[in-house]
Structures are given as structure tokens and as C-alpha cells.
Amino acid sequence: MVRSDSYTPPATSRYECTGCLSRFESDSHLVDCPECGEPVRNVAVPRE
Ligand SMILES: [Zn+2]
């Protein structure tokens, strides 16, 4: 069954590295920064 909700969740998640503070978007679960290997955290997109 295919649902067609009007709300479509974002296809990608945003992450921020706790080491180098680089930000990434990934459609898969990231745990380590691809740049420096430090843990990343999922950051919500701020909405005004
Ligand atoms: Zn990093």
C-alpha cells in the first residue's frame, strides 16, 4: 500500500561533526565524520 501524505519528510539528514564542525548531508546514518573521523551528531534544520 502506497501512502500519499502531503507531508514528505526530508530525504536526507544533516549532521555536524563534533570535531571539525563540518556539516554533511547524508541519506544514510552517519556516525563518523568522513573528514576527520570524529563523531557526528544529527542536527535538526532550524525553522523560523
Ligand atoms: Zn570532522
mmCIF file of the protein (N, C-alpha, C, O) and its ligand, coordinates in Angstrom:
data_MODEL
# 
_entry.id   MODEL 
# 
loop_
_entity.id 
_entity.type 
_entity.pdbx_number_of_molecules 
1 polymer     1 
2 non-polymer 1 
# 
_entity_poly.entity_id                      1 
_entity_poly.type                           'polypeptide(L)' 
_entity_poly.nstd_linkage                   no 
_entity_poly.nstd_monomer                   no 
_entity_poly.pdbx_seq_one_letter_code       MVRSDSYTPPATSRYECTGCLSRFESDSHLVDCPECGEPVRNVAVPRE 
_entity_poly.pdbx_seq_one_letter_code_can   MVRSDSYTPPATSRYECTGCLSRFESDSHLVDCPECGEPVRNVAVPRE 
_entity_poly.pdbx_strand_id                 A 
# 
loop_
_entity_poly_seq.entity_id 
_entity_poly_seq.num 
_entity_poly_seq.mon_id 
_entity_poly_seq.hetero 
1 1  MET n 
1 2  VAL n 
1 3  ARG n 
1 4  SER n 
1 5  ASP n 
1 6  SER n 
1 7  TYR n 
1 8  THR n 
1 9  PRO n 
1 10 PRO n 
1 11 ALA n 
1 12 THR n 
1 13 SER n 
1 14 ARG n 
1 15 TYR n 
1 16 GLU n 
1 17 CYS n 
1 18 THR n 
1 19 GLY n 
1 20 CYS n 
1 21 LEU n 
1 22 SER n 
1 23 ARG n 
1 24 PHE n 
1 25 GLU n 
1 26 SER n 
1 27 ASP n 
1 28 SER n 
1 29 HIS n 
1 30 LEU n 
1 31 VAL n 
1 32 ASP n 
1 33 CYS n 
1 34 PRO n 
1 35 GLU n 
1 36 CYS n 
1 37 GLY n 
1 38 GLU n 
1 39 PRO n 
1 40 VAL n 
1 41 ARG n 
1 42 ASN n 
1 43 VAL n 
1 44 ALA n 
1 45 VAL n 
1 46 PRO n 
1 47 ARG n 
1 48 GLU n 
# 
loop_
_struct_asym.id 
_struct_asym.entity_id 
A 1 
B 2 
# 
loop_
_chem_comp.id 
_chem_comp.type 
_chem_comp.mon_nstd_flag 
ALA 'L-peptide linking' y 
ARG 'L-peptide linking' y 
ASN 'L-peptide linking' y 
ASP 'L-peptide linking' y 
CYS 'L-peptide linking' y 
GLU 'L-peptide linking' y 
GLY 'peptide linking'   y 
HIS 'L-peptide linking' y 
LEU 'L-peptide linking' y 
MET 'L-peptide linking' y 
PHE 'L-peptide linking' y 
PRO 'L-peptide linking' y 
SER 'L-peptide linking' y 
THR 'L-peptide linking' y 
TYR 'L-peptide linking' y 
VAL 'L-peptide linking' y 
ZN  non-polymer         . 
# 
_pdbx_entity_nonpoly.entity_id   2 
_pdbx_entity_nonpoly.name        ? 
_pdbx_entity_nonpoly.comp_id     ZN 
# 
_pdbx_nonpoly_scheme.asym_id         B 
_pdbx_nonpoly_scheme.entity_id       2 
_pdbx_nonpoly_scheme.mon_id          ZN 
_pdbx_nonpoly_scheme.ndb_seq_num     1 
_pdbx_nonpoly_scheme.pdb_seq_num     101 
_pdbx_nonpoly_scheme.auth_seq_num    101 
_pdbx_nonpoly_scheme.pdb_mon_id      ZN 
_pdbx_nonpoly_scheme.auth_mon_id     ZN 
_pdbx_nonpoly_scheme.pdb_strand_id   A 
_pdbx_nonpoly_scheme.pdb_ins_code    . 
# 
loop_
_atom_site.group_PDB 
_atom_site.id 
_atom_site.type_symbol 
_atom_site.label_atom_id 
_atom_site.label_alt_id 
_atom_site.label_comp_id 
_atom_site.label_asym_id 
_atom_site.label_entity_id 
_atom_site.label_seq_id 
_atom_site.pdbx_PDB_ins_code 
_atom_site.Cartn_x 
_atom_site.Cartn_y 
_atom_site.Cartn_z 
_atom_site.occupancy 
_atom_site.B_iso_or_equiv 
_atom_site.pdbx_formal_charge 
_atom_site.auth_seq_id 
_atom_site.auth_comp_id 
_atom_site.auth_asym_id 
_atom_site.auth_atom_id 
_atom_site.pdbx_PDB_model_num 
ATOM   1   N  N  . MET A 1 1  ? 0.834  -1.193 0.000  1.00 0.00 ? 1   MET A N  1 
ATOM   2   C  CA . MET A 1 1  ? 0.000  0.000  0.000  1.00 0.00 ? 1   MET A CA 1 
ATOM   3   C  C  . MET A 1 1  ? 0.872  1.246  0.000  1.00 0.00 ? 1   MET A C  1 
ATOM   4   O  O  . MET A 1 1  ? 1.766  1.400  0.832  1.00 0.00 ? 1   MET A O  1 
ATOM   5   N  N  . VAL A 1 2  ? 0.597  2.120  -0.935 1.00 0.00 ? 2   VAL A N  1 
ATOM   6   C  CA . VAL A 1 2  ? 1.383  3.337  -1.046 1.00 0.00 ? 2   VAL A CA 1 
ATOM   7   C  C  . VAL A 1 2  ? 0.608  4.489  -0.412 1.00 0.00 ? 2   VAL A C  1 
ATOM   8   O  O  . VAL A 1 2  ? -0.542 4.767  -0.752 1.00 0.00 ? 2   VAL A O  1 
ATOM   9   N  N  . ARG A 1 3  ? 1.276  5.129  0.500  1.00 0.00 ? 3   ARG A N  1 
ATOM   10  C  CA . ARG A 1 3  ? 0.647  6.287  1.127  1.00 0.00 ? 3   ARG A CA 1 
ATOM   11  C  C  . ARG A 1 3  ? 1.059  7.552  0.394  1.00 0.00 ? 3   ARG A C  1 
ATOM   12  O  O  . ARG A 1 3  ? 2.173  7.655  -0.119 1.00 0.00 ? 3   ARG A O  1 
ATOM   13  N  N  . SER A 1 4  ? 0.168  8.489  0.352  1.00 0.00 ? 4   SER A N  1 
ATOM   14  C  CA . SER A 1 4  ? 0.454  9.739  -0.355 1.00 0.00 ? 4   SER A CA 1 
ATOM   15  C  C  . SER A 1 4  ? 0.161  10.915 0.568  1.00 0.00 ? 4   SER A C  1 
ATOM   16  O  O  . SER A 1 4  ? -0.661 11.778 0.262  1.00 0.00 ? 4   SER A O  1 
ATOM   17  N  N  . ASP A 1 5  ? 0.842  10.928 1.685  1.00 0.00 ? 5   ASP A N  1 
ATOM   18  C  CA . ASP A 1 5  ? 0.656  12.039 2.612  1.00 0.00 ? 5   ASP A CA 1 
ATOM   19  C  C  . ASP A 1 5  ? 1.169  13.329 1.998  1.00 0.00 ? 5   ASP A C  1 
ATOM   20  O  O  . ASP A 1 5  ? 2.104  13.327 1.198  1.00 0.00 ? 5   ASP A O  1 
ATOM   21  N  N  . SER A 1 6  ? 0.554  14.408 2.379  1.00 0.00 ? 6   SER A N  1 
ATOM   22  C  CA . SER A 1 6  ? 1.004  15.691 1.859  1.00 0.00 ? 6   SER A CA 1 
ATOM   23  C  C  . SER A 1 6  ? 2.355  16.064 2.463  1.00 0.00 ? 6   SER A C  1 
ATOM   24  O  O  . SER A 1 6  ? 3.138  16.797 1.858  1.00 0.00 ? 6   SER A O  1 
ATOM   25  N  N  . TYR A 1 7  ? 2.617  15.548 3.663  1.00 0.00 ? 7   TYR A N  1 
ATOM   26  C  CA . TYR A 1 7  ? 3.899  15.838 4.286  1.00 0.00 ? 7   TYR A CA 1 
ATOM   27  C  C  . TYR A 1 7  ? 4.933  14.825 3.836  1.00 0.00 ? 7   TYR A C  1 
ATOM   28  O  O  . TYR A 1 7  ? 4.756  13.620 4.017  1.00 0.00 ? 7   TYR A O  1 
ATOM   29  N  N  . THR A 1 8  ? 6.003  15.315 3.255  1.00 0.00 ? 8   THR A N  1 
ATOM   30  C  CA . THR A 1 8  ? 7.088  14.437 2.840  1.00 0.00 ? 8   THR A CA 1 
ATOM   31  C  C  . THR A 1 8  ? 8.317  14.734 3.693  1.00 0.00 ? 8   THR A C  1 
ATOM   32  O  O  . THR A 1 8  ? 8.852  15.840 3.631  1.00 0.00 ? 8   THR A O  1 
ATOM   33  N  N  . PRO A 1 9  ? 8.759  13.795 4.463  1.00 0.00 ? 9   PRO A N  1 
ATOM   34  C  CA . PRO A 1 9  ? 9.941  14.023 5.284  1.00 0.00 ? 9   PRO A CA 1 
ATOM   35  C  C  . PRO A 1 9  ? 11.163 14.208 4.407  1.00 0.00 ? 9   PRO A C  1 
ATOM   36  O  O  . PRO A 1 9  ? 11.221 13.674 3.299  1.00 0.00 ? 9   PRO A O  1 
ATOM   37  N  N  . PRO A 1 10 ? 12.132 14.952 4.886  1.00 0.00 ? 10  PRO A N  1 
ATOM   38  C  CA . PRO A 1 10 ? 13.338 15.176 4.090  1.00 0.00 ? 10  PRO A CA 1 
ATOM   39  C  C  . PRO A 1 10 ? 14.062 13.867 3.807  1.00 0.00 ? 10  PRO A C  1 
ATOM   40  O  O  . PRO A 1 10 ? 14.156 12.989 4.665  1.00 0.00 ? 10  PRO A O  1 
ATOM   41  N  N  . ALA A 1 11 ? 14.565 13.759 2.598  1.00 0.00 ? 11  ALA A N  1 
ATOM   42  C  CA . ALA A 1 11 ? 15.223 12.516 2.184  1.00 0.00 ? 11  ALA A CA 1 
ATOM   43  C  C  . ALA A 1 11 ? 16.601 12.380 2.811  1.00 0.00 ? 11  ALA A C  1 
ATOM   44  O  O  . ALA A 1 11 ? 17.155 11.284 2.903  1.00 0.00 ? 11  ALA A O  1 
ATOM   45  N  N  . THR A 1 12 ? 17.137 13.504 3.238  1.00 0.00 ? 12  THR A N  1 
ATOM   46  C  CA . THR A 1 12 ? 18.489 13.448 3.791  1.00 0.00 ? 12  THR A CA 1 
ATOM   47  C  C  . THR A 1 12 ? 18.482 13.970 5.218  1.00 0.00 ? 12  THR A C  1 
ATOM   48  O  O  . THR A 1 12 ? 17.639 14.784 5.594  1.00 0.00 ? 12  THR A O  1 
ATOM   49  N  N  . SER A 1 13 ? 19.421 13.496 5.991  1.00 0.00 ? 13  SER A N  1 
ATOM   50  C  CA . SER A 1 13 ? 19.609 14.008 7.336  1.00 0.00 ? 13  SER A CA 1 
ATOM   51  C  C  . SER A 1 13 ? 20.858 14.879 7.355  1.00 0.00 ? 13  SER A C  1 
ATOM   52  O  O  . SER A 1 13 ? 21.784 14.692 6.565  1.00 0.00 ? 13  SER A O  1 
ATOM   53  N  N  . ARG A 1 14 ? 20.857 15.811 8.257  1.00 0.00 ? 14  ARG A N  1 
ATOM   54  C  CA . ARG A 1 14 ? 22.014 16.689 8.367  1.00 0.00 ? 14  ARG A CA 1 
ATOM   55  C  C  . ARG A 1 14 ? 22.802 16.335 9.609  1.00 0.00 ? 14  ARG A C  1 
ATOM   56  O  O  . ARG A 1 14 ? 22.250 16.041 10.668 1.00 0.00 ? 14  ARG A O  1 
ATOM   57  N  N  . TYR A 1 15 ? 24.081 16.373 9.445  1.00 0.00 ? 15  TYR A N  1 
ATOM   58  C  CA . TYR A 1 15 ? 24.972 16.037 10.551 1.00 0.00 ? 15  TYR A CA 1 
ATOM   59  C  C  . TYR A 1 15 ? 26.013 17.120 10.709 1.00 0.00 ? 15  TYR A C  1 
ATOM   60  O  O  . TYR A 1 15 ? 26.407 17.778 9.746  1.00 0.00 ? 15  TYR A O  1 
ATOM   61  N  N  . GLU A 1 16 ? 26.449 17.291 11.940 1.00 0.00 ? 16  GLU A N  1 
ATOM   62  C  CA . GLU A 1 16 ? 27.525 18.229 12.220 1.00 0.00 ? 16  GLU A CA 1 
ATOM   63  C  C  . GLU A 1 16 ? 28.598 17.498 12.973 1.00 0.00 ? 16  GLU A C  1 
ATOM   64  O  O  . GLU A 1 16 ? 28.332 16.811 13.959 1.00 0.00 ? 16  GLU A O  1 
ATOM   65  N  N  . CYS A 1 17 ? 29.820 17.652 12.499 1.00 0.00 ? 17  CYS A N  1 
ATOM   66  C  CA . CYS A 1 17 ? 30.944 16.981 13.136 1.00 0.00 ? 17  CYS A CA 1 
ATOM   67  C  C  . CYS A 1 17 ? 31.262 17.657 14.462 1.00 0.00 ? 17  CYS A C  1 
ATOM   68  O  O  . CYS A 1 17 ? 31.317 18.883 14.550 1.00 0.00 ? 17  CYS A O  1 
ATOM   69  N  N  . THR A 1 18 ? 31.473 16.837 15.499 1.00 0.00 ? 18  THR A N  1 
ATOM   70  C  CA . THR A 1 18 ? 31.814 17.400 16.796 1.00 0.00 ? 18  THR A CA 1 
ATOM   71  C  C  . THR A 1 18 ? 33.292 17.756 16.874 1.00 0.00 ? 18  THR A C  1 
ATOM   72  O  O  . THR A 1 18 ? 33.736 18.395 17.827 1.00 0.00 ? 18  THR A O  1 
ATOM   73  N  N  . GLY A 1 19 ? 34.046 17.338 15.867 1.00 0.00 ? 19  GLY A N  1 
ATOM   74  C  CA . GLY A 1 19 ? 35.482 17.615 15.857 1.00 0.00 ? 19  GLY A CA 1 
ATOM   75  C  C  . GLY A 1 19 ? 35.809 18.862 15.048 1.00 0.00 ? 19  GLY A C  1 
ATOM   76  O  O  . GLY A 1 19 ? 36.272 19.867 15.585 1.00 0.00 ? 19  GLY A O  1 
ATOM   77  N  N  . CYS A 1 20 ? 35.558 18.776 13.744 1.00 0.00 ? 20  CYS A N  1 
ATOM   78  C  CA . CYS A 1 20 ? 35.944 19.873 12.853 1.00 0.00 ? 20  CYS A CA 1 
ATOM   79  C  C  . CYS A 1 20 ? 34.768 20.771 12.502 1.00 0.00 ? 20  CYS A C  1 
ATOM   80  O  O  . CYS A 1 20 ? 34.923 21.741 11.760 1.00 0.00 ? 20  CYS A O  1 
ATOM   81  N  N  . LEU A 1 21 ? 33.582 20.448 13.036 1.00 0.00 ? 21  LEU A N  1 
ATOM   82  C  CA . LEU A 1 21 ? 32.380 21.253 12.851 1.00 0.00 ? 21  LEU A CA 1 
ATOM   83  C  C  . LEU A 1 21 ? 31.926 21.330 11.399 1.00 0.00 ? 21  LEU A C  1 
ATOM   84  O  O  . LEU A 1 21 ? 31.122 22.189 11.034 1.00 0.00 ? 21  LEU A O  1 
ATOM   85  N  N  . SER A 1 22 ? 32.443 20.433 10.581 1.00 0.00 ? 22  SER A N  1 
ATOM   86  C  CA . SER A 1 22 ? 31.941 20.370 9.220  1.00 0.00 ? 22  SER A CA 1 
ATOM   87  C  C  . SER A 1 22 ? 30.518 19.849 9.231  1.00 0.00 ? 22  SER A C  1 
ATOM   88  O  O  . SER A 1 22 ? 30.129 19.087 10.117 1.00 0.00 ? 22  SER A O  1 
ATOM   89  N  N  . ARG A 1 23 ? 29.757 20.260 8.256  1.00 0.00 ? 23  ARG A N  1 
ATOM   90  C  CA . ARG A 1 23 ? 28.381 19.779 8.166  1.00 0.00 ? 23  ARG A CA 1 
ATOM   91  C  C  . ARG A 1 23 ? 28.212 18.931 6.916  1.00 0.00 ? 23  ARG A C  1 
ATOM   92  O  O  . ARG A 1 23 ? 28.790 19.201 5.863  1.00 0.00 ? 23  ARG A O  1 
ATOM   93  N  N  . PHE A 1 24 ? 27.409 17.910 7.074  1.00 0.00 ? 24  PHE A N  1 
ATOM   94  C  CA . PHE A 1 24 ? 27.195 16.974 5.989  1.00 0.00 ? 24  PHE A CA 1 
ATOM   95  C  C  . PHE A 1 24 ? 25.717 16.682 5.849  1.00 0.00 ? 24  PHE A C  1 
ATOM   96  O  O  . PHE A 1 24 ? 24.937 16.804 6.793  1.00 0.00 ? 24  PHE A O  1 
ATOM   97  N  N  . GLU A 1 25 ? 25.364 16.296 4.652  1.00 0.00 ? 25  GLU A N  1 
ATOM   98  C  CA . GLU A 1 25 ? 24.036 15.755 4.433  1.00 0.00 ? 25  GLU A CA 1 
ATOM   99  C  C  . GLU A 1 25 ? 24.215 14.338 3.934  1.00 0.00 ? 25  GLU A C  1 
ATOM   100 O  O  . GLU A 1 25 ? 25.033 14.064 3.056  1.00 0.00 ? 25  GLU A O  1 
ATOM   101 N  N  . SER A 1 26 ? 23.432 13.443 4.511  1.00 0.00 ? 26  SER A N  1 
ATOM   102 C  CA . SER A 1 26 ? 23.556 12.047 4.114  1.00 0.00 ? 26  SER A CA 1 
ATOM   103 C  C  . SER A 1 26 ? 22.189 11.382 4.142  1.00 0.00 ? 26  SER A C  1 
ATOM   104 O  O  . SER A 1 26 ? 21.357 11.664 5.005  1.00 0.00 ? 26  SER A O  1 
ATOM   105 N  N  . ASP A 1 27 ? 21.982 10.508 3.195  1.00 0.00 ? 27  ASP A N  1 
ATOM   106 C  CA . ASP A 1 27 ? 20.722 9.767  3.190  1.00 0.00 ? 27  ASP A CA 1 
ATOM   107 C  C  . ASP A 1 27 ? 20.852 8.463  3.959  1.00 0.00 ? 27  ASP A C  1 
ATOM   108 O  O  . ASP A 1 27 ? 19.917 7.664  4.018  1.00 0.00 ? 27  ASP A O  1 
ATOM   109 N  N  . SER A 1 28 ? 22.010 8.262  4.540  1.00 0.00 ? 28  SER A N  1 
ATOM   110 C  CA . SER A 1 28 ? 22.212 7.087  5.379  1.00 0.00 ? 28  SER A CA 1 
ATOM   111 C  C  . SER A 1 28 ? 22.706 7.558  6.743  1.00 0.00 ? 28  SER A C  1 
ATOM   112 O  O  . SER A 1 28 ? 23.085 8.716  6.917  1.00 0.00 ? 28  SER A O  1 
ATOM   113 N  N  . HIS A 1 29 ? 22.696 6.650  7.693  1.00 0.00 ? 29  HIS A N  1 
ATOM   114 C  CA . HIS A 1 29 ? 23.059 7.028  9.045  1.00 0.00 ? 29  HIS A CA 1 
ATOM   115 C  C  . HIS A 1 29 ? 24.562 7.204  9.172  1.00 0.00 ? 29  HIS A C  1 
ATOM   116 O  O  . HIS A 1 29 ? 25.332 6.268  8.955  1.00 0.00 ? 29  HIS A O  1 
ATOM   117 N  N  . LEU A 1 30 ? 24.967 8.407  9.524  1.00 0.00 ? 30  LEU A N  1 
ATOM   118 C  CA . LEU A 1 30 ? 26.381 8.704  9.691  1.00 0.00 ? 30  LEU A CA 1 
ATOM   119 C  C  . LEU A 1 30 ? 26.713 8.707  11.179 1.00 0.00 ? 30  LEU A C  1 
ATOM   120 O  O  . LEU A 1 30 ? 25.945 9.213  11.997 1.00 0.00 ? 30  LEU A O  1 
ATOM   121 N  N  . VAL A 1 31 ? 27.848 8.146  11.512 1.00 0.00 ? 31  VAL A N  1 
ATOM   122 C  CA . VAL A 1 31 ? 28.286 8.195  12.898 1.00 0.00 ? 31  VAL A CA 1 
ATOM   123 C  C  . VAL A 1 31 ? 29.657 8.837  13.010 1.00 0.00 ? 31  VAL A C  1 
ATOM   124 O  O  . VAL A 1 31 ? 29.997 9.406  14.047 1.00 0.00 ? 31  VAL A O  1 
ATOM   125 N  N  . ASP A 1 32 ? 30.444 8.749  11.950 1.00 0.00 ? 32  ASP A N  1 
ATOM   126 C  CA . ASP A 1 32 ? 31.785 9.313  11.973 1.00 0.00 ? 32  ASP A CA 1 
ATOM   127 C  C  . ASP A 1 32 ? 31.956 10.311 10.836 1.00 0.00 ? 32  ASP A C  1 
ATOM   128 O  O  . ASP A 1 32 ? 31.445 10.121 9.732  1.00 0.00 ? 32  ASP A O  1 
ATOM   129 N  N  . CYS A 1 33 ? 32.680 11.368 11.133 1.00 0.00 ? 33  CYS A N  1 
ATOM   130 C  CA . CYS A 1 33 ? 32.966 12.378 10.128 1.00 0.00 ? 33  CYS A CA 1 
ATOM   131 C  C  . CYS A 1 33 ? 33.868 11.792 9.049  1.00 0.00 ? 33  CYS A C  1 
ATOM   132 O  O  . CYS A 1 33 ? 34.910 11.215 9.360  1.00 0.00 ? 33  CYS A O  1 
ATOM   133 N  N  . PRO A 1 34 ? 33.480 11.932 7.794  1.00 0.00 ? 34  PRO A N  1 
ATOM   134 C  CA . PRO A 1 34 ? 34.327 11.413 6.712  1.00 0.00 ? 34  PRO A CA 1 
ATOM   135 C  C  . PRO A 1 34 ? 35.596 12.227 6.536  1.00 0.00 ? 34  PRO A C  1 
ATOM   136 O  O  . PRO A 1 34 ? 36.527 11.796 5.854  1.00 0.00 ? 34  PRO A O  1 
ATOM   137 N  N  . GLU A 1 35 ? 35.636 13.393 7.142  1.00 0.00 ? 35  GLU A N  1 
ATOM   138 C  CA . GLU A 1 35 ? 36.806 14.249 7.001  1.00 0.00 ? 35  GLU A CA 1 
ATOM   139 C  C  . GLU A 1 35 ? 37.864 13.940 8.058  1.00 0.00 ? 35  GLU A C  1 
ATOM   140 O  O  . GLU A 1 35 ? 39.043 13.790 7.738  1.00 0.00 ? 35  GLU A O  1 
ATOM   141 N  N  . CYS A 1 36 ? 37.440 13.846 9.313  1.00 0.00 ? 36  CYS A N  1 
ATOM   142 C  CA . CYS A 1 36 ? 38.408 13.711 10.394 1.00 0.00 ? 36  CYS A CA 1 
ATOM   143 C  C  . CYS A 1 36 ? 38.162 12.500 11.286 1.00 0.00 ? 36  CYS A C  1 
ATOM   144 O  O  . CYS A 1 36 ? 38.997 12.170 12.128 1.00 0.00 ? 36  CYS A O  1 
ATOM   145 N  N  . GLY A 1 37 ? 37.011 11.831 11.108 1.00 0.00 ? 37  GLY A N  1 
ATOM   146 C  CA . GLY A 1 37 ? 36.766 10.606 11.859 1.00 0.00 ? 37  GLY A CA 1 
ATOM   147 C  C  . GLY A 1 37 ? 36.172 10.820 13.236 1.00 0.00 ? 37  GLY A C  1 
ATOM   148 O  O  . GLY A 1 37 ? 35.936 9.857  13.965 1.00 0.00 ? 37  GLY A O  1 
ATOM   149 N  N  . GLU A 1 38 ? 35.928 12.071 13.602 1.00 0.00 ? 38  GLU A N  1 
ATOM   150 C  CA . GLU A 1 38 ? 35.285 12.346 14.881 1.00 0.00 ? 38  GLU A CA 1 
ATOM   151 C  C  . GLU A 1 38 ? 33.794 12.024 14.774 1.00 0.00 ? 38  GLU A C  1 
ATOM   152 O  O  . GLU A 1 38 ? 33.229 11.988 13.681 1.00 0.00 ? 38  GLU A O  1 
ATOM   153 N  N  . PRO A 1 39 ? 33.172 11.793 15.923 1.00 0.00 ? 39  PRO A N  1 
ATOM   154 C  CA . PRO A 1 39 ? 31.721 11.521 15.880 1.00 0.00 ? 39  PRO A CA 1 
ATOM   155 C  C  . PRO A 1 39 ? 30.943 12.714 15.342 1.00 0.00 ? 39  PRO A C  1 
ATOM   156 O  O  . PRO A 1 39 ? 31.310 13.870 15.558 1.00 0.00 ? 39  PRO A O  1 
ATOM   157 N  N  . VAL A 1 40 ? 29.874 12.407 14.647 1.00 0.00 ? 40  VAL A N  1 
ATOM   158 C  CA . VAL A 1 40 ? 28.999 13.466 14.174 1.00 0.00 ? 40  VAL A CA 1 
ATOM   159 C  C  . VAL A 1 40 ? 27.677 13.375 14.912 1.00 0.00 ? 40  VAL A C  1 
ATOM   160 O  O  . VAL A 1 40 ? 27.299 12.316 15.412 1.00 0.00 ? 40  VAL A O  1 
ATOM   161 N  N  . ARG A 1 41 ? 26.989 14.490 14.970 1.00 0.00 ? 41  ARG A N  1 
ATOM   162 C  CA . ARG A 1 41 ? 25.667 14.473 15.580 1.00 0.00 ? 41  ARG A CA 1 
ATOM   163 C  C  . ARG A 1 41 ? 24.650 14.943 14.564 1.00 0.00 ? 41  ARG A C  1 
ATOM   164 O  O  . ARG A 1 41 ? 24.930 15.773 13.700 1.00 0.00 ? 41  ARG A O  1 
ATOM   165 N  N  . ASN A 1 42 ? 23.465 14.385 14.697 1.00 0.00 ? 42  ASN A N  1 
ATOM   166 C  CA . ASN A 1 42 ? 22.384 14.761 13.799 1.00 0.00 ? 42  ASN A CA 1 
ATOM   167 C  C  . ASN A 1 42 ? 21.850 16.120 14.232 1.00 0.00 ? 42  ASN A C  1 
ATOM   168 O  O  . ASN A 1 42 ? 21.492 16.312 15.394 1.00 0.00 ? 42  ASN A O  1 
ATOM   169 N  N  . VAL A 1 43 ? 21.800 17.031 13.323 1.00 0.00 ? 43  VAL A N  1 
ATOM   170 C  CA . VAL A 1 43 ? 21.309 18.359 13.654 1.00 0.00 ? 43  VAL A CA 1 
ATOM   171 C  C  . VAL A 1 43 ? 20.003 18.616 12.919 1.00 0.00 ? 43  VAL A C  1 
ATOM   172 O  O  . VAL A 1 43 ? 19.869 18.332 11.729 1.00 0.00 ? 43  VAL A O  1 
ATOM   173 N  N  . ALA A 1 44 ? 19.077 19.141 13.635 1.00 0.00 ? 44  ALA A N  1 
ATOM   174 C  CA . ALA A 1 44 ? 17.797 19.495 13.021 1.00 0.00 ? 44  ALA A CA 1 
ATOM   175 C  C  . ALA A 1 44 ? 17.956 20.789 12.236 1.00 0.00 ? 44  ALA A C  1 
ATOM   176 O  O  . ALA A 1 44 ? 18.740 21.665 12.599 1.00 0.00 ? 44  ALA A O  1 
ATOM   177 N  N  . VAL A 1 45 ? 17.217 20.884 11.187 1.00 0.00 ? 45  VAL A N  1 
ATOM   178 C  CA . VAL A 1 45 ? 17.242 22.108 10.412 1.00 0.00 ? 45  VAL A CA 1 
ATOM   179 C  C  . VAL A 1 45 ? 16.407 23.151 11.129 1.00 0.00 ? 45  VAL A C  1 
ATOM   180 O  O  . VAL A 1 45 ? 15.207 22.957 11.322 1.00 0.00 ? 45  VAL A O  1 
ATOM   181 N  N  . PRO A 1 46 ? 17.018 24.242 11.523 1.00 0.00 ? 46  PRO A N  1 
ATOM   182 C  CA . PRO A 1 46 ? 16.265 25.265 12.232 1.00 0.00 ? 46  PRO A CA 1 
ATOM   183 C  C  . PRO A 1 46 ? 15.210 25.892 11.342 1.00 0.00 ? 46  PRO A C  1 
ATOM   184 O  O  . PRO A 1 46 ? 15.442 26.207 10.175 1.00 0.00 ? 46  PRO A O  1 
ATOM   185 N  N  . ARG A 1 47 ? 14.045 26.059 11.940 1.00 0.00 ? 47  ARG A N  1 
ATOM   186 C  CA . ARG A 1 47 ? 12.965 26.690 11.177 1.00 0.00 ? 47  ARG A CA 1 
ATOM   187 C  C  . ARG A 1 47 ? 12.486 27.925 11.912 1.00 0.00 ? 47  ARG A C  1 
ATOM   188 O  O  . ARG A 1 47 ? 12.205 27.878 13.109 1.00 0.00 ? 47  ARG A O  1 
ATOM   189 N  N  . GLU A 1 48 ? 12.398 28.996 11.210 1.00 0.00 ? 48  GLU A N  1 
ATOM   190 C  CA . GLU A 1 48 ? 11.944 30.241 11.821 1.00 0.00 ? 48  GLU A CA 1 
ATOM   191 C  C  . GLU A 1 48 ? 10.438 30.262 11.892 1.00 0.00 ? 48  GLU A C  1 
ATOM   192 O  O  . GLU A 1 48 ? 9.857  31.233 12.378 1.00 0.00 ? 48  GLU A O  1 
HETATM 193 ZN ZN . ZN  B 2 .  ? 35.143 16.258 11.218 1.00 0.00 2 101 ZN  A ZN 1 
# 
